[in-house]
Structure formats: structure tokens, C-alpha cells
């Protein structure tokens, strides 16, 4: 589970980076940037919560 949490966190960070790329390169990409950023934040938070639950169980 710990590895799953770290993978989700890495995917969330990558998605936020992709959102930044989309926002910079597309002329009207601000709306898409917000969508990708929100998705990335939610994926990262899912991994963060899973990691917190895993560590709190002491495993």
C-alpha cells in the first residue's frame, strides 16, 4: 500500500506539472490548466491519505 500511495503522489505531481505546461503553451489553456491542476491535487491527496492511514496503522 505504501508504494501505491507514493505512485499516486508522483502521478499527482506529474499532472500538476503537465497542467503548467498546458497553461503556458496553449493560447486559451487556462481552463484546461485548472482542470488538470484540480485532478492532480485530488490524485496527490488520495496518495497522501493512503500513506497516512498506512503509517498510522504501524505497518
Predicted model as a PDB file, atoms N, CA, C, CB and O in Angstrom, pLDDT in the B-factor column:
MODEL        1                                                                  
ATOM      1  N   UNK A   1       0.819  -1.202   0.000  1.00 84.00           N  
ATOM      2  CA  UNK A   1       0.000   0.000   0.000  1.00 84.00           C  
ATOM      3  C   UNK A   1       0.857   1.259   0.000  1.00 84.00           C  
ATOM      4  CB  UNK A   1      -0.929   0.002   1.201  1.00 84.00           C  
ATOM      5  O   UNK A   1       0.489   2.273  -0.593  1.00 84.00           O  
ATOM      6  N   UNK A   2       2.003   1.183   0.670  1.00 86.00           N  
ATOM      7  CA  UNK A   2       2.878   2.344   0.732  1.00 86.00           C  
ATOM      8  C   UNK A   2       3.354   2.738  -0.662  1.00 86.00           C  
ATOM      9  CB  UNK A   2       4.075   2.064   1.643  1.00 86.00           C  
ATOM     10  O   UNK A   2       3.414   3.921  -0.996  1.00 86.00           O  
ATOM     11  N   UNK A   3       3.694   1.735  -1.472  1.00 92.00           N  
ATOM     12  CA  UNK A   3       4.161   2.023  -2.829  1.00 92.00           C  
ATOM     13  C   UNK A   3       3.027   2.613  -3.667  1.00 92.00           C  
ATOM     14  CB  UNK A   3       4.714   0.742  -3.497  1.00 92.00           C  
ATOM     15  O   UNK A   3       3.256   3.527  -4.460  1.00 92.00           O  
ATOM     16  N   UNK A   4       1.819   2.104  -3.500  1.00 92.00           N  
ATOM     17  CA  UNK A   4       0.661   2.664  -4.200  1.00 92.00           C  
ATOM     18  C   UNK A   4       0.483   4.133  -3.835  1.00 92.00           C  
ATOM     19  CB  UNK A   4      -0.620   1.869  -3.862  1.00 92.00           C  
ATOM     20  O   UNK A   4       0.218   4.962  -4.706  1.00 92.00           O  
ATOM     21  N   UNK A   5       0.627   4.456  -2.565  1.00 92.00           N  
ATOM     22  CA  UNK A   5       0.482   5.842  -2.118  1.00 92.00           C  
ATOM     23  C   UNK A   5       1.539   6.730  -2.771  1.00 92.00           C  
ATOM     24  CB  UNK A   5       0.587   5.930  -0.582  1.00 92.00           C  
ATOM     25  O   UNK A   5       1.235   7.834  -3.222  1.00 92.00           O  
ATOM     26  N   UNK A   6       2.771   6.250  -2.821  1.00 94.00           N  
ATOM     27  CA  UNK A   6       3.843   7.044  -3.432  1.00 94.00           C  
ATOM     28  C   UNK A   6       3.648   7.196  -4.942  1.00 94.00           C  
ATOM     29  CB  UNK A   6       5.202   6.399  -3.147  1.00 94.00           C  
ATOM     30  O   UNK A   6       3.953   8.247  -5.506  1.00 94.00           O  
ATOM     31  N   UNK A   7       3.144   6.154  -5.589  1.00 95.00           N  
ATOM     32  CA  UNK A   7       2.870   6.243  -7.026  1.00 95.00           C  
ATOM     33  C   UNK A   7       1.776   7.274  -7.292  1.00 95.00           C  
ATOM     34  CB  UNK A   7       2.456   4.861  -7.589  1.00 95.00           C  
ATOM     35  O   UNK A   7       1.885   8.073  -8.223  1.00 95.00           O  
ATOM     36  N   UNK A   8       0.726   7.258  -6.480  1.00 94.00           N  
ATOM     37  CA  UNK A   8      -0.343   8.246  -6.647  1.00 94.00           C  
ATOM     38  C   UNK A   8       0.175   9.661  -6.425  1.00 94.00           C  
ATOM     39  CB  UNK A   8      -1.495   7.954  -5.682  1.00 94.00           C  
ATOM     40  O   UNK A   8      -0.211  10.584  -7.143  1.00 94.00           O  
ATOM     41  N   UNK A   9       1.041   9.837  -5.443  1.00 96.00           N  
ATOM     42  CA  UNK A   9       1.601  11.154  -5.203  1.00 96.00           C  
ATOM     43  C   UNK A   9       2.451  11.608  -6.383  1.00 96.00           C  
ATOM     44  CB  UNK A   9       2.430  11.153  -3.925  1.00 96.00           C  
ATOM     45  O   UNK A   9       2.388  12.770  -6.785  1.00 96.00           O  
ATOM     46  N   UNK A  10       3.238  10.703  -6.935  1.00 96.00           N  
ATOM     47  CA  UNK A  10       4.073  11.054  -8.089  1.00 96.00           C  
ATOM     48  C   UNK A  10       3.211  11.395  -9.307  1.00 96.00           C  
ATOM     49  CB  UNK A  10       5.033   9.898  -8.429  1.00 96.00           C  
ATOM     50  O   UNK A  10       3.512  12.336 -10.041  1.00 96.00           O  
ATOM     51  N   UNK A  11       2.144  10.630  -9.517  1.00 96.00           N  
ATOM     52  CA  UNK A  11       1.244  10.923 -10.632  1.00 96.00           C  
ATOM     53  C   UNK A  11       0.560  12.273 -10.450  1.00 96.00           C  
ATOM     54  CB  UNK A  11       0.194   9.820 -10.772  1.00 96.00           C  
ATOM     55  O   UNK A  11       0.379  13.016 -11.414  1.00 96.00           O  
ATOM     56  N   UNK A  12       0.182  12.587  -9.217  1.00 95.00           N  
ATOM     57  CA  UNK A  12      -0.434  13.884  -8.945  1.00 95.00           C  
ATOM     58  C   UNK A  12       0.513  15.036  -9.241  1.00 95.00           C  
ATOM     59  CB  UNK A  12      -0.889  13.954  -7.501  1.00 95.00           C  
ATOM     60  O   UNK A  12       0.118  16.040  -9.834  1.00 95.00           O  
ATOM     61  N   UNK A  13       1.772  14.886  -8.822  1.00 95.00           N  
ATOM     62  CA  UNK A  13       2.752  15.930  -9.110  1.00 95.00           C  
ATOM     63  C   UNK A  13       3.017  16.057 -10.609  1.00 95.00           C  
ATOM     64  CB  UNK A  13       4.057  15.643  -8.375  1.00 95.00           C  
ATOM     65  O   UNK A  13       3.163  17.165 -11.125  1.00 95.00           O  
ATOM     66  N   UNK A  14       3.079  14.934 -11.298  1.00 96.00           N  
ATOM     67  CA  UNK A  14       3.292  14.973 -12.748  1.00 96.00           C  
ATOM     68  C   UNK A  14       2.118  15.647 -13.453  1.00 96.00           C  
ATOM     69  CB  UNK A  14       3.494  13.551 -13.300  1.00 96.00           C  
ATOM     70  O   UNK A  14       2.310  16.384 -14.420  1.00 96.00           O  
ATOM     71  N   UNK A  15       0.916  15.395 -12.972  1.00 95.00           N  
ATOM     72  CA  UNK A  15      -0.260  16.000 -13.586  1.00 95.00           C  
ATOM     73  C   UNK A  15      -0.278  17.518 -13.377  1.00 95.00           C  
ATOM     74  CB  UNK A  15      -1.535  15.374 -13.015  1.00 95.00           C  
ATOM     75  O   UNK A  15      -0.674  18.265 -14.272  1.00 95.00           O  
ATOM     76  N   UNK A  16       0.144  17.963 -12.217  1.00 94.00           N  
ATOM     77  CA  UNK A  16       0.213  19.407 -11.975  1.00 94.00           C  
ATOM     78  C   UNK A  16       1.276  20.035 -12.873  1.00 94.00           C  
ATOM     79  CB  UNK A  16       0.522  19.700 -10.482  1.00 94.00           C  
ATOM     80  O   UNK A  16       1.083  21.138 -13.384  1.00 94.00           O  
ATOM     81  N   UNK A  17       2.388  19.344 -13.067  1.00 93.00           N  
ATOM     82  CA  UNK A  17       3.409  19.835 -13.994  1.00 93.00           C  
ATOM     83  C   UNK A  17       2.894  19.894 -15.423  1.00 93.00           C  
ATOM     84  CB  UNK A  17       4.644  18.953 -13.929  1.00 93.00           C  
ATOM     85  O   UNK A  17       3.181  20.844 -16.151  1.00 93.00           O  
ATOM     86  N   UNK A  18       2.140  18.887 -15.823  1.00 94.00           N  
ATOM     87  CA  UNK A  18       1.532  18.887 -17.156  1.00 94.00           C  
ATOM     88  C   UNK A  18       0.537  20.039 -17.290  1.00 94.00           C  
ATOM     89  CB  UNK A  18       0.830  17.537 -17.433  1.00 94.00           C  
ATOM     90  O   UNK A  18       0.440  20.663 -18.347  1.00 94.00           O  
ATOM     91  N   UNK A  19      -0.196  20.317 -16.221  1.00 92.00           N  
ATOM     92  CA  UNK A  19      -1.141  21.431 -16.244  1.00 92.00           C  
ATOM     93  C   UNK A  19      -0.405  22.753 -16.463  1.00 92.00           C  
ATOM     94  CB  UNK A  19      -1.953  21.479 -14.933  1.00 92.00           C  
ATOM     95  O   UNK A  19      -0.879  23.615 -17.202  1.00 92.00           O  
ATOM     96  N   UNK A  20       0.738  22.908 -15.827  1.00 92.00           N  
ATOM     97  CA  UNK A  20       1.535  24.112 -16.029  1.00 92.00           C  
ATOM     98  C   UNK A  20       1.985  24.211 -17.487  1.00 92.00           C  
ATOM     99  CB  UNK A  20       2.755  24.117 -15.085  1.00 92.00           C  
ATOM    100  O   UNK A  20       1.943  25.286 -18.084  1.00 92.00           O  
ATOM    101  N   UNK A  21       2.409  23.100 -18.044  1.00 92.00           N  
ATOM    102  CA  UNK A  21       2.832  23.074 -19.453  1.00 92.00           C  
ATOM    103  C   UNK A  21       1.671  23.469 -20.369  1.00 92.00           C  
ATOM    104  CB  UNK A  21       3.360  21.666 -19.838  1.00 92.00           C  
ATOM    105  O   UNK A  21       1.845  24.270 -21.288  1.00 92.00           O  
ATOM    106  N   UNK A  22       0.490  22.906 -20.114  1.00 90.00           N  
ATOM    107  CA  UNK A  22      -0.682  23.222 -20.936  1.00 90.00           C  
ATOM    108  C   UNK A  22      -1.025  24.707 -20.817  1.00 90.00           C  
ATOM    109  CB  UNK A  22      -1.897  22.354 -20.516  1.00 90.00           C  
ATOM    110  O   UNK A  22      -1.333  25.357 -21.816  1.00 90.00           O  
ATOM    111  N   UNK A  23      -0.971  25.235 -19.613  1.00 89.00           N  
ATOM    112  CA  UNK A  23      -1.296  26.640 -19.410  1.00 89.00           C  
ATOM    113  C   UNK A  23      -0.338  27.586 -20.107  1.00 89.00           C  
ATOM    114  CB  UNK A  23      -1.317  26.945 -17.954  1.00 89.00           C  
ATOM    115  O   UNK A  23      -0.731  28.667 -20.545  1.00 89.00           O  
ATOM    116  N   UNK A  24       0.917  27.181 -20.208  1.00 90.00           N  
ATOM    117  CA  UNK A  24       1.915  28.047 -20.841  1.00 90.00           C  
ATOM    118  C   UNK A  24       1.856  27.943 -22.361  1.00 90.00           C  
ATOM    119  CB  UNK A  24       3.319  27.689 -20.348  1.00 90.00           C  
ATOM    120  O   UNK A  24       1.991  28.951 -23.054  1.00 90.00           O  
ATOM    121  N   UNK A  25       1.656  26.739 -22.886  1.00 91.00           N  
ATOM    122  CA  UNK A  25       1.796  26.537 -24.326  1.00 91.00           C  
ATOM    123  C   UNK A  25       0.530  26.796 -25.122  1.00 91.00           C  
ATOM    124  CB  UNK A  25       2.249  25.155 -24.586  1.00 91.00           C  
ATOM    125  O   UNK A  25       0.625  27.156 -26.295  1.00 91.00           O  
ATOM    126  N   UNK A  26      -0.637  26.632 -24.548  1.00 88.00           N  
ATOM    127  CA  UNK A  26      -1.868  26.832 -25.304  1.00 88.00           C  
ATOM    128  C   UNK A  26      -2.370  28.261 -25.117  1.00 88.00           C  
ATOM    129  CB  UNK A  26      -2.948  25.817 -24.869  1.00 88.00           C  
ATOM    130  O   UNK A  26      -2.351  28.780 -24.001  1.00 88.00           O  
ATOM    131  N   UNK A  27      -2.818  28.898 -26.193  1.00 87.00           N  
ATOM    132  CA  UNK A  27      -3.257  30.291 -26.080  1.00 87.00           C  
ATOM    133  C   UNK A  27      -4.467  30.472 -25.162  1.00 87.00           C  
ATOM    134  CB  UNK A  27      -3.586  30.828 -27.448  1.00 87.00           C  
ATOM    135  O   UNK A  27      -4.560  31.481 -24.462  1.00 87.00           O  
ATOM    136  N   UNK A  28      -5.378  29.526 -25.153  1.00 84.00           N  
ATOM    137  CA  UNK A  28      -6.549  29.616 -24.287  1.00 84.00           C  
ATOM    138  C   UNK A  28      -6.600  28.400 -23.368  1.00 84.00           C  
ATOM    139  CB  UNK A  28      -7.849  29.722 -25.123  1.00 84.00           C  
ATOM    140  O   UNK A  28      -7.640  27.755 -23.240  1.00 84.00           O  
ATOM    141  N   UNK A  29      -5.480  28.092 -22.733  1.00 77.00           N  
ATOM    142  CA  UNK A  29      -5.368  26.878 -21.948  1.00 77.00           C  
ATOM    143  C   UNK A  29      -5.626  27.053 -20.464  1.00 77.00           C  
ATOM    144  CB  UNK A  29      -4.036  26.308 -22.133  1.00 77.00           C  
ATOM    145  O   UNK A  29      -5.436  26.108 -19.699  1.00 77.00           O  
ATOM    146  N   UNK A  30      -6.056  28.238 -20.032  1.00 86.00           N  
ATOM    147  CA  UNK A  30      -6.226  28.474 -18.602  1.00 86.00           C  
ATOM    148  C   UNK A  30      -7.292  27.564 -18.002  1.00 86.00           C  
ATOM    149  CB  UNK A  30      -6.588  29.928 -18.350  1.00 86.00           C  
ATOM    150  O   UNK A  30      -7.106  27.049 -16.899  1.00 86.00           O  
ATOM    151  N   UNK A  31      -8.393  27.357 -18.698  1.00 86.00           N  
ATOM    152  CA  UNK A  31      -9.448  26.477 -18.181  1.00 86.00           C  
ATOM    153  C   UNK A  31      -8.970  25.047 -18.061  1.00 86.00           C  
ATOM    154  CB  UNK A  31     -10.675  26.531 -19.077  1.00 86.00           C  
ATOM    155  O   UNK A  31      -9.261  24.362 -17.080  1.00 86.00           O  
ATOM    156  N   UNK A  32      -8.231  24.600 -19.066  1.00 86.00           N  
ATOM    157  CA  UNK A  32      -7.688  23.244 -19.021  1.00 86.00           C  
ATOM    158  C   UNK A  32      -6.635  23.120 -17.921  1.00 86.00           C  
ATOM    159  CB  UNK A  32      -7.083  22.860 -20.383  1.00 86.00           C  
ATOM    160  O   UNK A  32      -6.510  22.078 -17.277  1.00 86.00           O  
ATOM    161  N   UNK A  33      -5.884  24.196 -17.718  1.00 91.00           N  
ATOM    162  CA  UNK A  33      -4.872  24.184 -16.662  1.00 91.00           C  
ATOM    163  C   UNK A  33      -5.528  23.982 -15.300  1.00 91.00           C  
ATOM    164  CB  UNK A  33      -4.057  25.494 -16.675  1.00 91.00           C  
ATOM    165  O   UNK A  33      -5.034  23.206 -14.481  1.00 91.00           O  
ATOM    166  N   UNK A  34      -6.622  24.666 -15.058  1.00 92.00           N  
ATOM    167  CA  UNK A  34      -7.323  24.498 -13.788  1.00 92.00           C  
ATOM    168  C   UNK A  34      -7.878  23.083 -13.626  1.00 92.00           C  
ATOM    169  CB  UNK A  34      -8.453  25.511 -13.679  1.00 92.00           C  
ATOM    170  O   UNK A  34      -7.825  22.510 -12.538  1.00 92.00           O  
ATOM    171  N   UNK A  35      -8.405  22.529 -14.705  1.00 92.00           N  
ATOM    172  CA  UNK A  35      -8.935  21.163 -14.640  1.00 92.00           C  
ATOM    173  C   UNK A  35      -7.832  20.165 -14.305  1.00 92.00           C  
ATOM    174  CB  UNK A  35      -9.603  20.782 -15.971  1.00 92.00           C  
ATOM    175  O   UNK A  35      -7.988  19.341 -13.405  1.00 92.00           O  
ATOM    176  N   UNK A  36      -6.719  20.241 -15.030  1.00 92.00           N  
ATOM    177  CA  UNK A  36      -5.616  19.313 -14.794  1.00 92.00           C  
ATOM    178  C   UNK A  36      -5.009  19.508 -13.405  1.00 92.00           C  
ATOM    179  CB  UNK A  36      -4.539  19.489 -15.865  1.00 92.00           C  
ATOM    180  O   UNK A  36      -4.627  18.541 -12.747  1.00 92.00           O  
ATOM    181  N   UNK A  37      -4.924  20.757 -12.967  1.00 93.00           N  
ATOM    182  CA  UNK A  37      -4.385  21.020 -11.632  1.00 93.00           C  
ATOM    183  C   UNK A  37      -5.288  20.421 -10.560  1.00 93.00           C  
ATOM    184  CB  UNK A  37      -4.221  22.533 -11.403  1.00 93.00           C  
ATOM    185  O   UNK A  37      -4.797  19.815  -9.607  1.00 93.00           O  
ATOM    186  N   UNK A  38      -6.599  20.583 -10.703  1.00 95.00           N  
ATOM    187  CA  UNK A  38      -7.535  20.006  -9.737  1.00 95.00           C  
ATOM    188  C   UNK A  38      -7.454  18.494  -9.695  1.00 95.00           C  
ATOM    189  CB  UNK A  38      -8.948  20.428 -10.063  1.00 95.00           C  
ATOM    190  O   UNK A  38      -7.474  17.898  -8.618  1.00 95.00           O  
ATOM    191  N   UNK A  39      -7.363  17.873 -10.856  1.00 95.00           N  
ATOM    192  CA  UNK A  39      -7.236  16.417 -10.899  1.00 95.00           C  
ATOM    193  C   UNK A  39      -5.929  15.980 -10.244  1.00 95.00           C  
ATOM    194  CB  UNK A  39      -7.305  15.908 -12.353  1.00 95.00           C  
ATOM    195  O   UNK A  39      -5.907  15.015  -9.480  1.00 95.00           O  
ATOM    196  N   UNK A  40      -4.846  16.684 -10.541  1.00 95.00           N  
ATOM    197  CA  UNK A  40      -3.551  16.351  -9.943  1.00 95.00           C  
ATOM    198  C   UNK A  40      -3.555  16.487  -8.438  1.00 95.00           C  
ATOM    199  CB  UNK A  40      -2.474  17.224 -10.518  1.00 95.00           C  
ATOM    200  O   UNK A  40      -2.979  15.660  -7.730  1.00 95.00           O  
ATOM    201  N   UNK A  41      -4.203  17.530  -7.946  1.00 95.00           N  
ATOM    202  CA  UNK A  41      -4.280  17.730  -6.496  1.00 95.00           C  
ATOM    203  C   UNK A  41      -5.084  16.610  -5.845  1.00 95.00           C  
ATOM    204  CB  UNK A  41      -4.912  19.098  -6.168  1.00 95.00           C  
ATOM    205  O   UNK A  41      -4.702  16.107  -4.788  1.00 95.00           O  
ATOM    206  N   UNK A  42      -6.188  16.218  -6.464  1.00 96.00           N  
ATOM    207  CA  UNK A  42      -7.003  15.134  -5.887  1.00 96.00           C  
ATOM    208  C   UNK A  42      -6.262  13.806  -5.893  1.00 96.00           C  
ATOM    209  CB  UNK A  42      -8.318  14.990  -6.657  1.00 96.00           C  
ATOM    210  O   UNK A  42      -6.354  13.044  -4.930  1.00 96.00           O  
ATOM    211  N   UNK A  43      -5.528  13.517  -6.963  1.00 96.00           N  
ATOM    212  CA  UNK A  43      -4.760  12.272  -7.018  1.00 96.00           C  
ATOM    213  C   UNK A  43      -3.656  12.290  -5.968  1.00 96.00           C  
ATOM    214  CB  UNK A  43      -4.158  12.060  -8.427  1.00 96.00           C  
ATOM    215  O   UNK A  43      -3.433  11.289  -5.287  1.00 96.00           O  
ATOM    216  N   UNK A  44      -2.964  13.417  -5.830  1.00 96.00           N  
ATOM    217  CA  UNK A  44      -1.923  13.530  -4.816  1.00 96.00           C  
ATOM    218  C   UNK A  44      -2.508  13.353  -3.416  1.00 96.00           C  
ATOM    219  CB  UNK A  44      -1.212  14.887  -4.928  1.00 96.00           C  
ATOM    220  O   UNK A  44      -1.934  12.651  -2.583  1.00 96.00           O  
ATOM    221  N   UNK A  45      -3.652  13.992  -3.160  1.00 96.00           N  
ATOM    222  CA  UNK A  45      -4.267  13.864  -1.842  1.00 96.00           C  
ATOM    223  C   UNK A  45      -4.705  12.431  -1.547  1.00 96.00           C  
ATOM    224  CB  UNK A  45      -5.459  14.797  -1.733  1.00 96.00           C  
ATOM    225  O   UNK A  45      -4.621  11.979  -0.405  1.00 96.00           O  
ATOM    226  N   UNK A  46      -5.171  11.718  -2.568  1.00 95.00           N  
ATOM    227  CA  UNK A  46      -5.531  10.310  -2.363  1.00 95.00           C  
ATOM    228  C   UNK A  46      -4.311   9.521  -1.915  1.00 95.00           C  
ATOM    229  CB  UNK A  46      -6.122   9.698  -3.656  1.00 95.00           C  
ATOM    230  O   UNK A  46      -4.400   8.719  -0.986  1.00 95.00           O  
ATOM    231  N   UNK A  47      -3.181   9.739  -2.561  1.00 95.00           N  
ATOM    232  CA  UNK A  47      -1.953   9.060  -2.145  1.00 95.00           C  
ATOM    233  C   UNK A  47      -1.507   9.484  -0.762  1.00 95.00           C  
ATOM    234  CB  UNK A  47      -0.847   9.328  -3.136  1.00 95.00           C  
ATOM    235  O   UNK A  47      -1.037   8.659   0.023  1.00 95.00           O  
ATOM    236  N   UNK A  48      -1.649  10.758  -0.459  1.00 94.00           N  
ATOM    237  CA  UNK A  48      -1.262  11.271   0.863  1.00 94.00           C  
ATOM    238  C   UNK A  48      -2.118  10.655   1.967  1.00 94.00           C  
ATOM    239  CB  UNK A  48      -1.384  12.802   0.901  1.00 94.00           C  
ATOM    240  O   UNK A  48      -1.607  10.299   3.029  1.00 94.00           O  
ATOM    241  N   UNK A  49      -3.406  10.532   1.716  1.00 94.00           N  
ATOM    242  CA  UNK A  49      -4.317   9.945   2.707  1.00 94.00           C  
ATOM    243  C   UNK A  49      -4.023   8.461   2.889  1.00 94.00           C  
ATOM    244  CB  UNK A  49      -5.788  10.147   2.283  1.00 94.00           C  
ATOM    245  O   UNK A  49      -4.010   7.959   4.013  1.00 94.00           O  
ATOM    246  N   UNK A  50      -3.787   7.759   1.780  1.00 91.00           N  
ATOM    247  CA  UNK A  50      -3.465   6.339   1.877  1.00 91.00           C  
ATOM    248  C   UNK A  50      -2.170   6.149   2.660  1.00 91.00           C  
ATOM    249  CB  UNK A  50      -3.346   5.708   0.473  1.00 91.00           C  
ATOM    250  O   UNK A  50      -2.073   5.254   3.499  1.00 91.00           O  
ATOM    251  N   UNK A  51      -1.181   6.987   2.388  1.00 90.00           N  
ATOM    252  CA  UNK A  51       0.081   6.894   3.121  1.00 90.00           C  
ATOM    253  C   UNK A  51      -0.132   7.172   4.610  1.00 90.00           C  
ATOM    254  CB  UNK A  51       1.111   7.877   2.539  1.00 90.00           C  
ATOM    255  O   UNK A  51       0.427   6.472   5.454  1.00 90.00           O  
ATOM    256  N   UNK A  52      -0.924   8.173   4.934  1.00 87.00           N  
ATOM    257  CA  UNK A  52      -1.205   8.489   6.336  1.00 87.00           C  
ATOM    258  C   UNK A  52      -1.898   7.362   7.064  1.00 87.00           C  
ATOM    259  CB  UNK A  52      -2.043   9.724   6.427  1.00 87.00           C  
ATOM    260  O   UNK A  52      -1.579   7.065   8.215  1.00 87.00           O  
ATOM    261  N   UNK A  53      -2.852   6.733   6.388  1.00 85.00           N  
ATOM    262  CA  UNK A  53      -3.547   5.601   7.008  1.00 85.00           C  
ATOM    263  C   UNK A  53      -2.606   4.426   7.197  1.00 85.00           C  
ATOM    264  CB  UNK A  53      -4.751   5.178   6.162  1.00 85.00           C  
ATOM    265  O   UNK A  53      -2.684   3.722   8.204  1.00 85.00           O  
ATOM    266  N   UNK A  54      -1.725   4.208   6.246  1.00 77.00           N  
ATOM    267  CA  UNK A  54      -0.778   3.102   6.311  1.00 77.00           C  
ATOM    268  C   UNK A  54       0.212   3.299   7.446  1.00 77.00           C  
ATOM    269  CB  UNK A  54      -0.037   2.956   4.987  1.00 77.00           C  
ATOM    270  O   UNK A  54       0.505   2.360   8.186  1.00 77.00           O  
ATOM    271  N   UNK A  55       0.732   4.520   7.590  1.00 75.00           N  
ATOM    272  CA  UNK A  55       1.705   4.802   8.638  1.00 75.00           C  
ATOM    273  C   UNK A  55       1.047   4.776  10.017  1.00 75.00           C  
ATOM    274  CB  UNK A  55       2.372   6.161   8.395  1.00 75.00           C  
ATOM    275  O   UNK A  55       1.658   4.318  10.982  1.00 75.00           O  
ATOM    276  N   UNK A  56      -0.187   5.260  10.120  1.00 74.00           N  
ATOM    277  CA  UNK A  56      -0.866   5.290  11.414  1.00 74.00           C  
ATOM    278  C   UNK A  56      -1.191   3.890  11.924  1.00 74.00           C  
ATOM    279  CB  UNK A  56      -2.142   6.108  11.314  1.00 74.00           C  
ATOM    280  O   UNK A  56      -1.337   3.683  13.129  1.00 74.00           O  
ATOM    281  N   UNK A  57      -1.305   2.922  11.003  1.00 73.00           N  
ATOM    282  CA  UNK A  57      -1.549   1.539  11.417  1.00 73.00           C  
ATOM    283  C   UNK A  57      -0.275   0.890  11.949  1.00 73.00           C  
ATOM    284  CB  UNK A  57      -2.102   0.721  10.246  1.00 73.00           C  
ATOM    285  O   UNK A  57      -0.333  -0.162  12.586  1.00 73.00           O  
ATOM    286  N   UNK A  58       0.868   1.511  11.692  1.00 68.00           N  
ATOM    287  CA  UNK A  58       2.124   0.997  12.200  1.00 68.00           C  
ATOM    288  C   UNK A  58       2.724  -0.126  11.366  1.00 68.00           C  
ATOM    289  CB  UNK A  58       1.931   0.524  13.582  1.00 68.00           C  
ATOM    290  O   UNK A  58       3.520  -0.919  11.868  1.00 68.00           O  
ATOM    291  N   UNK A  59       2.347  -0.192  10.110  1.00 61.00           N  
ATOM    292  CA  UNK A  59       2.891  -1.268   9.255  1.00 61.00           C  
ATOM    293  C   UNK A  59       3.961  -0.748   8.346  1.00 61.00           C  
ATOM    294  CB  UNK A  59       1.792  -1.916   8.427  1.00 61.00           C  
ATOM    295  O   UNK A  59       4.527  -1.508   7.561  1.00 61.00           O  
TER     296      UNK A  59                                                      
ENDMDL                                                                          
END                                                                             
